[in-house]
Amino acid sequence: MKKVYTRIIGTGCYLPPKIIKNNDFLENKFFDSVKKIPLEKSNEEIIQKFQEITNIMERRYVGDDQVTSDLAVIAINEAIENAQVSKESLDFIIIAHNFGDIRADFQQSDILPALANKVKMKLQIKNPSCICHDVISGCPGWTQGMIIADAYIKSGMMKRGVIVGADVLSRISDPHDRDSMIYADGAGATIVEAVESDEPTGILSHSSRSDSITYANLLTLGESCNPDAKGNNLWIKMEGHKLYIYAIKNVPGVVKKSIELAGLQLTDIKKVLIHQANEKMDEVILSGLFKLYGQKETPEGIMPMSIRDLGNSSTATVPTLLDLVLKGKIEGQKINPGDYIVLCSVGAGMNINSIVYKW
């Protein structure tokens, strides 16, 4: 008997124009985030250690004339072209982000109206039945948006829509905090539609968890590490080590549950596309997943990485990675028809999503 499934029919992404290398931080004045005093180590030592831990060597920043919704529009246009559909055929627009539109000359977040509505306006979509809303869920915003889209489609309410992860973190990161080197800007988009099939296809299952009581304060907004910093700006503040421990402890179990809900074994999974925040952390998470299945070794090439060149663009990392792999832009990586893949994200110190998808 045929069932309705949610299938990705087009992808797109936008990589902003400014390439920021690690050496571009050599002139920054880094402070201890707790004691608010200058760090004793030289910037050369700080940057070298940062690169060893994260494997980030470059990241992308937006141009001065761009905001988050602009990035989303570019990614959607590319996805529409890739899917070969009309923008007027979209039943919904979901924009996952965390800080709205922030101008280069003014740090206050602008989310009036919702970014999804701004994007619909900038795309000049006239269809009044195309609904718009935002998702704010930390770095897993895009995966959360995909889960919502799957519910829309499986319920019969909607037939086709677009989900975008877009963030501009460069304007909300404290230049005096060494964690600022992690953050980047970007946007990734996926167009999904309902398909009736006798065989399972598209989104097969998903699993999530949110540990807000214990971990809600691992990622917050706070004052600059530099006590003499001018202005009343608030910046991203991260309890990096605690977030790392939370992720390696909990992500493998969430992924395993999603695989089980799909009725599959780990050996069926060809690719694991995980949030790009810290390459060493992702490697430990992948190893933890395989250990849950009694396996000590992880297959080479199962986990594509983009963090070396693109940094952590929050909600944009997974859809951007998916688009780059599908279009042959990551060496040695491809997804073939019939492949089972995992789309996974962890962030905000407390949220995890894992989706099993059959290509």
C-alpha positions in Angstrom: 0.0 0.0 0.0 1.3 3.4 -0.9 2.2 5.9 1.9 3.1 9.6 1.8 6.7 10.4 2.4 8.7 13.7 2.6 11.3 13.9 -0.1 14.0 16.5 -0.8 13.8 17.6 -4.5 16.2 20.5 -4.5 19.0 22.0 -2.5 21.0 25.2 -2.5 23.4 27.1 -0.3 25.1 30.5 -0.1 28.7 30.9 1.0 29.3 34.6 1.9 32.1 36.5 0.1 34.6 37.3 2.9 37.1 34.6 3.6 38.5 35.0 7.1 41.7 33.0 7.9 43.0 32.1 11.4 45.8 34.6 11.0 43.3 37.4 10.7 42.8 37.0 14.4 46.5 37.7 15.3 45.8 41.3 16.2 42.7 40.6 18.4 43.0 41.2 22.2 41.7 38.0 23.8 40.5 38.0 27.4 39.7 35.2 29.9 35.9 34.8 29.8 35.5 34.4 33.5 38.3 36.6 35.1 38.0 39.3 32.4 41.8 39.6 32.2 44.1 39.4 29.2 45.1 35.8 28.3 48.8 35.1 29.1 49.4 33.0 26.0 50.3 34.7 22.7 47.8 34.9 19.9 50.0 32.5 17.9 49.7 29.9 20.6 45.9 30.5 21.1 45.3 30.1 17.3 47.4 27.0 17.0 45.6 25.3 19.8 42.3 26.3 18.4 43.1 24.9 15.0 44.3 21.6 16.6 41.0 21.2 18.5 38.5 22.3 15.9 40.4 21.9 12.5 38.9 25.2 11.5 41.3 27.1 9.2 38.9 29.5 7.5 35.4 30.8 7.8 33.0 33.0 5.7 31.6 36.4 6.8 28.8 38.4 5.1 29.4 41.6 3.2 28.6 44.9 4.9 25.4 45.3 2.9 24.0 41.8 3.7 21.7 40.5 6.5 20.5 37.0 7.3 17.3 37.1 5.2 19.4 38.1 2.1 21.5 34.9 2.5 18.3 32.8 2.9 16.9 34.3 -0.4 20.0 33.4 -2.3 20.0 29.8 -1.0 16.3 29.4 -1.8 16.7 30.7 -5.3 19.5 28.2 -5.9 17.3 25.3 -4.5 14.3 26.4 -6.6 16.5 26.3 -9.7 17.9 22.9 -8.7 14.4 21.5 -8.1 13.0 23.1 -11.3 9.8 24.2 -9.6 8.0 27.5 -9.4 8.4 29.6 -6.2 4.6 30.1 -6.3 4.1 26.4 -5.8 5.5 26.5 -2.3 3.0 25.9 0.5 5.3 26.9 3.3 8.6 28.7 4.1 10.4 27.8 7.3 13.5 29.8 8.2 15.7 28.5 11.0 17.9 31.1 12.5 18.9 32.5 15.9 19.5 36.2 15.7 17.3 37.6 13.0 18.7 40.3 10.7 21.6 42.3 12.2 23.0 45.2 10.3 26.7 45.8 10.0 26.3 49.3 11.7 23.7 48.4 14.4 23.8 45.2 16.5 20.2 45.0 17.5 18.4 42.0 16.2 15.5 42.7 13.8 12.8 39.9 13.6 9.9 42.1 12.7 8.3 40.7 10.7 9.5 37.1 11.0 12.4 36.3 8.7 10.3 33.9 6.7 7.9 36.7 5.9 10.8 39.0 4.9 12.1 36.2 2.7 8.7 35.7 1.0 8.6 39.5 0.4 12.1 39.5 -1.1 11.3 36.5 -3.3 8.1 38.4 -4.4 6.0 35.2 -3.8 2.4 36.3 -4.4 0.6 33.1 -3.3 -1.3 34.0 -0.1 -1.6 30.3 0.9 2.2 30.0 1.3 2.5 30.2 5.1 5.6 31.6 6.8 7.2 31.1 10.1 10.6 31.0 11.9 12.2 28.3 14.0 14.7 29.3 16.7 16.3 26.2 18.2 20.0 26.9 18.3 22.2 25.1 15.8 19.6 22.3 15.2 17.1 24.8 13.8 17.3 23.4 10.2 16.8 19.7 11.4 13.9 20.9 13.6 12.5 22.7 10.6 12.7 19.5 8.5 10.9 17.6 11.2 8.1 20.2 11.2 7.9 20.0 7.4 7.6 16.3 7.6 4.7 16.6 10.0 3.0 19.2 7.6 3.4 16.8 4.7 2.5 13.5 6.4 -0.7 15.2 7.8 -1.8 16.1 4.3 -1.9 19.8 5.2 0.9 20.7 2.8 2.5 19.3 -0.4 5.6 21.3 -1.0 7.8 23.8 0.9 11.3 25.1 1.7 13.3 24.9 4.9 16.3 27.1 5.3 19.1 27.3 7.9 20.6 30.8 7.9 22.7 32.6 10.4 25.1 35.6 10.6 27.2 34.9 13.7 30.1 37.2 12.8 28.0 40.2 14.1 27.1 38.6 17.4 30.5 37.1 18.4 32.8 38.9 20.9 36.1 39.9 19.2 37.8 39.6 22.7 36.6 36.0 23.2 38.7 33.2 21.5 35.5 31.3 20.9 34.7 34.0 18.3 37.1 32.1 15.9 34.5 29.2 15.7 31.7 31.2 14.3 30.8 31.9 10.6 28.0 33.0 8.4 26.0 31.2 5.7 22.7 29.7 4.5 21.5 26.3 3.2 18.1 25.5 1.8 16.1 22.3 1.0 12.9 22.1 -1.0 10.7 19.1 0.1 7.5 17.7 -1.3 5.0 14.9 -0.7 5.5 11.7 -2.6 3.4 8.6 -2.6 5.4 5.4 -2.7 5.0 1.7 -2.1 8.6 1.6 -0.8 9.9 3.8 2.0 11.7 6.9 0.7 12.8 10.3 1.9 12.4 10.9 5.6 12.0 7.6 7.3 12.3 8.5 10.9 13.6 11.1 13.4 14.5 11.3 17.0 15.0 14.3 19.3 15.7 15.4 22.8 15.9 18.7 24.7 17.6 19.0 28.1 16.6 22.5 29.1 16.5 22.3 32.9 20.2 21.3 33.3 21.8 22.7 30.2 19.8 25.9 29.2 22.7 28.1 30.3 25.5 26.5 28.2 24.9 29.0 25.4 23.7 32.5 26.3 24.2 36.2 25.5 26.5 38.1 27.7 28.9 41.0 28.1 32.2 41.2 26.4 35.2 39.4 27.9 37.0 42.8 27.8 35.7 44.9 30.7 36.7 48.1 28.9 34.8 47.3 25.7 32.6 50.2 24.6 28.9 50.0 24.2 26.2 47.9 25.8 26.4 45.0 23.3 25.6 41.4 24.2 27.6 38.6 22.6 27.4 34.8 22.2 28.8 33.2 25.3 29.5 29.4 25.3 30.4 26.9 28.0 32.4 25.1 25.5 33.7 22.2 27.6 30.3 21.4 29.1 28.7 21.6 25.7 31.3 19.2 24.4 30.6 16.7 27.2 26.8 17.0 26.7 27.2 16.3 23.0 29.5 13.3 23.1 27.4 11.8 25.9 23.9 12.2 24.3 24.1 12.5 20.5 25.1 8.9 19.8 22.0 7.6 21.6 19.7 9.9 19.7 21.2 8.9 16.4 20.9 5.2 17.4 17.2 5.6 18.2 16.5 7.3 14.9 18.2 4.4 13.1 16.1 1.9 15.1 12.9 3.7 14.4 13.7 3.4 10.6 14.0 -0.3 11.1 17.6 -0.2 10.0 21.0 -1.3 11.3 24.1 0.9 11.5 25.7 -1.0 8.6 22.8 0.3 6.4 23.9 3.9 6.9 26.2 5.3 4.1 26.7 8.8 5.4 26.4 10.8 8.6 26.0 14.5 8.0 26.4 16.1 11.4 26.5 19.7 12.6 29.9 21.3 11.9 31.0 22.8 15.2 34.2 21.1 16.2 35.8 18.3 14.1 37.3 16.5 17.1 33.9 16.5 18.8 32.2 15.1 15.7 34.8 12.3 15.5 34.2 11.4 19.2 30.4 11.4 18.6 30.7 9.1 15.5 33.0 6.8 17.5 30.5 6.8 20.3 27.7 5.8 17.9 29.7 2.9 16.6 30.6 1.7 20.1 26.8 1.5 20.9 26.7 -1.1 18.2 29.8 -2.9 19.5 32.1 -1.6 16.8 35.5 -0.1 17.5 36.3 1.2 14.1 34.4 3.8 12.0 34.3 3.5 8.2 36.5 5.9 6.4 34.6 8.7 4.6 31.3 8.1 6.3 31.3 11.6 7.8 31.8 14.4 5.3 33.3 17.6 6.8 33.1 21.2 5.7 34.3 22.9 9.0 37.9 23.3 7.8 36.9 25.9 5.2 33.5 27.1 6.4 33.6 27.1 10.3 30.4 26.9 12.3 27.5 28.7 10.6 25.0 27.3 13.1 21.7 26.4 11.4 23.3 26.6 8.0 26.0 23.9 8.5 24.0 20.7 7.8 21.9 21.9 4.8 25.1 23.6 3.3 27.1 20.4 3.8 24.3 18.3 2.1 24.2 20.7 -0.8 28.0 20.6 -1.3 28.1 16.8 -1.1 25.2 16.4 -3.6 26.8 18.8 -6.1 30.2 17.1 -5.9 32.0 20.0 -4.2 33.5 18.0 -1.4 36.3 15.7 -2.6 35.7 12.0 -2.4 32.1 12.4 -1.1 28.8 11.6 -2.9 25.3 10.3 -2.1 23.9 7.7 -4.4 20.3 6.8 -5.1 19.1 4.3 -2.5 21.6 5.4 0.1 20.5 5.7 3.8 21.9 8.8 5.4 21.7 10.5 8.8 21.2 14.2 9.2 22.1 15.2 12.7 22.6 18.4 14.8 23.3 19.3 18.4 23.4 22.8 19.8 22.1 25.6 22.1 23.7 23.4 24.8 20.6 21.3 25.0 18.9 20.3 21.7 19.6 17.3 19.5 17.8 16.1 16.4 18.6 13.1 14.2 16.8 12.3 10.9 17.2 9.1 8.8 16.7 9.7 5.1 16.6 7.4 2.1 17.9 9.1 -1.0 
